[in-house]
Amino acid sequence: MSLVDALRAVVGERQVLVDADVRAPFEVDWTRRFRGSAAAVVRPGSADEVVAVLRACAEHGAAVVPQGGNTGLVGGSVPRGGEVVLSLTRLTGLGQVDRASLQVDAGAGVTLAALQGRARAAGLDAGVDIAARDSATVGGLVACDAGGVRAVRHGTVRARVAGLEAVLADGSIVRRTSGLLKDNAGYDLPGLLVGSEGTLGVITAVRWRLVARHDARALALVPLASLAEAAELLAAVRPLLPSLDACEFFTDEGLSLVLEHLRASAPVELRAAAYVLIECAAAADPLEELAAAFEAAGVEDALIADDTTGRERLWRLREAHTEAISAAGIPHKLDVGVPIDRLAPFAAAVHEAMPPDARVILFGHLGDGNVHVNVLGPDPDDDAVDEAVLRLVAGHGGTISAEHGIGVAKAGWLHLTREPGEIAAMRAIKAALDPGGLLNPGAVLA
Ligand SMILES: Cc1cc2nc3c(=O)[nH]c(=O)nc-3n(C[C@H](O)[C@H](O)[C@H](O)COP(=O)(O)OP(=O)(O)OC[C@H]3O[C@@H](n4cnc5c(N)ncnc54)[C@H](O)[C@@H]3O)c2cc1C
């Protein structure tokens, strides 16, 4: 029996996509930088079908690329040539919130927006937010250990995983979904699968840990003369803000591009070199706390938004960066992390290292030292840009991937951020769980 027939026998004919036109959206990533053709796209509707699909692929020696919402930014969610794309978007089961444990069971294909909706209806919050919330899935978020704008308060997605269910390359199941806070019987296999980017197993469901919902919010946009001042501001106010919920930064280059893209005018009369967006959230209005922290830190200029419309308007300036950059061209997109006090020297070094005609846009999650470096202009396939930025990151004591993952985009540079012994251990784990190298080959480990 051919591979396609074997897949059809498992999931039914309609859920195996072979026509080039129908496969096309699954074969190119969100950035349009990464693409390849798939042998087929298969869309299982249950964990049992995932088991049978992986067994069929193993029997045929077919490599598999797991895919959720396909919003990943490092090329790990699309085929490189001839793999089967395993789309998990039909796994949309979403349980009722368990109010005693503050947890909920979500299928891998549940979108972040749907999960947030379920949490909010129960008076709670998902504890994670990213601009791709309407498409990004629970499985993809966990597979990437995504971060986002609330990580400064709640940690990355890893902190939200109370347990998960996953299928390994040979079709065996790892199921740890009791949600017990204390369960240290043996190795933490779910912990190993978080951030494994589809290379060690296919996540089919997640037991998600929710957080308290804070409805009273205050948001401030602070214009500053430099990124060094941004880092100083954070250090001055952070200890005074127990309600700190997000702390983001962008620069005037990025703001100009966003305003062009949105056809909007600047909300700040005084344009500045850098901007910090600080949001506080609590059960009671956190505006007084924020104002007191700003006074102590000597902040004179700040645009405060304490109603929903004003907050959405300011957040749009930050959240529209990714789409505005994408609309302007195919960028070199490097999600990196540096110690917060290295942010300004790192940014200066990046500007200096880029070709003079390049448009360099830096923005990101200041509270996490997480910088999204975007370079427009140089050929997207010119690795020299990526190499230069990633070497600078390593030189500043940072990481080449903060929250987007390694994918295929950075697999060749893992050695800049991980020691040889650590990479050898990663290879040993990969060989033990996926000896045929069938799960997402080429991602994470080149
Ligand atoms: C506008 C925009 C804003 C973004 N903002 C952020 C942000 O603030 N923070 C952040 O961290 N990321 C951000 N991202 C990146 C992206 O949304 C996240 O990486 C997200 O976690 C990807 O989820 P997904 O379902 O789209 O996964 P996909 O893109 O489909 O896949 C991503 C990776 O996970 C693997 N994978 C997917 N599903 C599974 C599964 N069920 N089992 C095993 N492996 C799987 C894939 O093989 C691939 O390697 C943003 C992206 C966009 C487009």
The ligand as an SDF file (V2000), in Angstrom:
LIG
                    3D

 53 58  0  0  0  0  0  0  0  0999 V2000
    2.3640   38.3630   14.3860 C   0  0  0  0  0  0  0  0  0  0  0  0
    3.1430   37.3490   15.1850 C   0  0  0  0  0  0  0  0  0  0  0  0
    3.4920   37.6300   16.4940 C   0  0  0  0  0  0  0  0  0  0  0  0
    4.1990   36.6870   17.2530 C   0  0  0  0  0  0  0  0  0  0  0  0
    4.5270   37.0050   18.5390 N   0  0  0  0  0  0  0  0  0  0  0  0
    5.1770   36.0990   19.2860 C   0  0  0  0  0  0  0  0  0  0  0  0
    5.5290   36.4140   20.6380 C   0  0  0  0  0  0  0  0  0  0  0  0
    5.2980   37.5090   21.1420 O   0  0  0  0  0  0  0  0  0  0  0  0
    6.1610   35.4610   21.3510 N   0  0  0  0  0  0  0  0  0  0  0  0
    6.4640   34.2260   20.8350 C   0  0  0  0  0  0  0  0  0  0  0  0
    7.0450   33.3970   21.5390 O   0  0  0  0  0  0  0  0  0  0  0  0
    6.1610   33.9230   19.5530 N   0  0  0  0  0  0  0  0  0  0  0  0
    5.5300   34.8140   18.7720 C   0  0  0  0  0  0  0  0  0  0  0  0
    5.2180   34.5080   17.4740 N   0  0  0  0  0  0  0  0  0  0  0  0
    5.6500   33.2060   16.9080 C   0  0  0  0  0  0  0  0  0  0  0  0
    4.5800   32.0950   16.9340 C   0  0  0  0  0  0  0  0  0  0  0  0
    3.2820   32.6240   16.9770 O   0  0  0  0  0  0  0  0  0  0  0  0
    4.8020   31.1570   18.0990 C   0  0  0  0  0  0  0  0  0  0  0  0
    6.0370   30.4970   17.9230 O   0  0  0  0  0  0  0  0  0  0  0  0
    3.7100   30.0940   18.2720 C   0  0  0  0  0  0  0  0  0  0  0  0
    4.0210   29.3510   19.4160 O   0  0  0  0  0  0  0  0  0  0  0  0
    3.6070   29.1300   17.0910 C   0  0  0  0  0  0  0  0  0  0  0  0
    2.3930   28.3800   17.2330 O   0  0  0  0  0  0  0  0  0  0  0  0
    1.7560   27.6510   15.9650 P   0  0  0  0  0  0  0  0  0  0  0  0
    0.5980   26.8510   16.4090 O   0  0  0  0  0  0  0  0  0  0  0  0
    1.5120   28.6110   14.8790 O   0  0  0  0  0  0  0  0  0  0  0  0
    2.9360   26.6620   15.5730 O   0  0  0  0  0  0  0  0  0  0  0  0
    3.5320   26.3720   14.1220 P   0  0  0  0  0  0  0  0  0  0  0  0
    4.0580   27.6000   13.5160 O   0  0  0  0  0  0  0  0  0  0  0  0
    2.5990   25.5640   13.3270 O   0  0  0  0  0  0  0  0  0  0  0  0
    4.7690   25.4350   14.5320 O   0  0  0  0  0  0  0  0  0  0  0  0
    5.8680   25.9640   15.2390 C   0  0  0  0  0  0  0  0  0  0  0  0
    6.8010   24.8110   15.6470 C   0  0  0  0  0  0  0  0  0  0  0  0
    6.1340   23.9430   16.5610 O   0  0  0  0  0  0  0  0  0  0  0  0
    6.0020   22.6280   16.0180 C   0  0  0  0  0  0  0  0  0  0  0  0
    4.6590   22.1750   16.3620 N   0  0  0  0  0  0  0  0  0  0  0  0
    3.4860   22.8000   16.1030 C   0  0  0  0  0  0  0  0  0  0  0  0
    2.4680   22.1070   16.6460 N   0  0  0  0  0  0  0  0  0  0  0  0
    3.0180   21.0190   17.2330 C   0  0  0  0  0  0  0  0  0  0  0  0
    2.4840   19.9160   17.9670 C   0  0  0  0  0  0  0  0  0  0  0  0
    1.1840   19.7950   18.2070 N   0  0  0  0  0  0  0  0  0  0  0  0
    3.3450   18.9760   18.4190 N   0  0  0  0  0  0  0  0  0  0  0  0
    4.6730   19.0720   18.1960 C   0  0  0  0  0  0  0  0  0  0  0  0
    5.2330   20.0870   17.5190 N   0  0  0  0  0  0  0  0  0  0  0  0
    4.4160   21.0390   17.0500 C   0  0  0  0  0  0  0  0  0  0  0  0
    6.2510   22.7780   14.5260 C   0  0  0  0  0  0  0  0  0  0  0  0
    6.7840   21.5820   13.9720 O   0  0  0  0  0  0  0  0  0  0  0  0
    7.2350   23.9280   14.4850 C   0  0  0  0  0  0  0  0  0  0  0  0
    8.5370   23.4620   14.7230 O   0  0  0  0  0  0  0  0  0  0  0  0
    4.5450   35.4360   16.6820 C   0  0  0  0  0  0  0  0  0  0  0  0
    4.1950   35.1590   15.3580 C   0  0  0  0  0  0  0  0  0  0  0  0
    3.5180   36.0940   14.6070 C   0  0  0  0  0  0  0  0  0  0  0  0
    3.1370   35.7390   13.2050 C   0  0  0  0  0  0  0  0  0  0  0  0
  1  2  1  0
  2  3  1  0
  2 52  2  0
  3  4  2  0
  4  5  1  0
  4 50  1  0
  5  6  2  0
  6  7  1  0
  6 13  1  0
  7  8  2  0
  7  9  1  0
  9 10  1  0
 10 11  2  0
 10 12  1  0
 12 13  2  0
 13 14  1  0
 14 15  1  0
 14 50  1  0
 15 16  1  0
 16 17  1  0
 16 18  1  0
 18 19  1  0
 18 20  1  0
 20 21  1  0
 20 22  1  0
 22 23  1  0
 23 24  1  0
 24 25  2  0
 24 26  1  0
 24 27  1  0
 27 28  1  0
 28 29  2  0
 28 30  1  0
 28 31  1  0
 31 32  1  0
 32 33  1  0
 33 34  1  0
 33 48  1  0
 34 35  1  0
 35 36  1  0
 35 46  1  0
 36 37  1  0
 36 45  1  0
 37 38  2  0
 38 39  1  0
 39 40  1  0
 39 45  2  0
 40 41  1  0
 40 42  2  0
 42 43  1  0
 43 44  2  0
 44 45  1  0
 46 47  1  0
 46 48  1  0
 48 49  1  0
 50 51  2  0
 51 52  1  0
 52 53  1  0
M  END
$$$$
